[in-house]
């Protein structure tokens, strides 16, 4: 029996992502690692998934590209779709599986992001209308609210997940960095490198240098040569 729910990963490649988020210095490494983390999370769910980057997205606006991607998955015969991006590092397998359960109960699922958008949307094909979705205020702080209102007006029950932070700016990354203990060491190091200010880096370097001199002073062996 065919699984009725599929995951749509809708995200730009890391090369393209950094063009739109150029304020994040070192962003290409960041988004490469975030994509790797996202795909690992998706694979762990056991659900079929499809990745849409700028290479296979169709349309001139974000709304058109997103709506067309959703429709293309429905055209493959799936009843439910869970859509996510690659810029929400606290997304877990639980969020995906819980969404699948709620979809099976005929609910619309929304994972709101702290900036007013959403990091996850789950919907049945009967809840999707291309013309209506194209008119939504995509890439605005009112998006999640507008979608919730639209669905409730249609008398469809909405299941809302916890609010998570996605990454658009360095400030977003600084917030996320405070809760990154569950991330891989590679991702933690990348985030730390981007979020450290020049002053913080200078202080950190001075501490290392002072500690080195202190250890050298108490060295009882051969003299140390310090450049």
Buried (B, 14 or more C-beta within 10 A) or exposed (E): EEEBBBBBBBBBBBEBBBEEBEEBEEBBBBBBBBBBBBBEBBEEBEBBBBBBBEEEBEEEEEBBBBBBBBBBBBEEEBBBBBBBBBBBBBBBBEBBBBBBEBBEEEBBBBBBBEBBBBBBBBBBBEBBEEEEBBEBBBEEEEBBBBBBEBBEEEEBEBBBBEEBBBBBEBEBBBEBBEEBEEBEEEBBEBBBEBBBEEEEEEEEEEEEEEEEEEEEEEEEEEEEEEE
